[in-house]
Amino acid sequence: PDNSANLSPQGLGGSNFENDLGSEILLTISSDLVATYTVIVIDMSGNECEINIDVPDESVDTDFAFFFTEFSGNCDFSNVGAVEVEADASDNVDSTLSFFGVRGDIPVSASVTPSPSRTPS
């Protein structure tokens, strides 16, 4: 880390969020006051996608899941350079983002059917 608050737009080096059929971004957020989080995905070409999340004032972990298709913008989720998460809230808010991840469907593979074996006669 460079110990700065400056975003490195290519810091993830082209991570492929679509690996393993990735299709959603997951977050776990808690807040004691209403807050709006904005998730911004920046691809290696500088294109951006974003989504706004309205976080309730429940002071408990709340899970959020958003398909890539729900994001506005034109970034390439298979070539991600950076992810930025911004919180828009009052000065006295206590809020945490405790999890950020990417989820995809687990591919179903064909089961291997055993072939018949010889039966001794």
Salt bridges, closest charged atoms under 4 A:
GLU24 OE1 - ARG103 NE 2.99
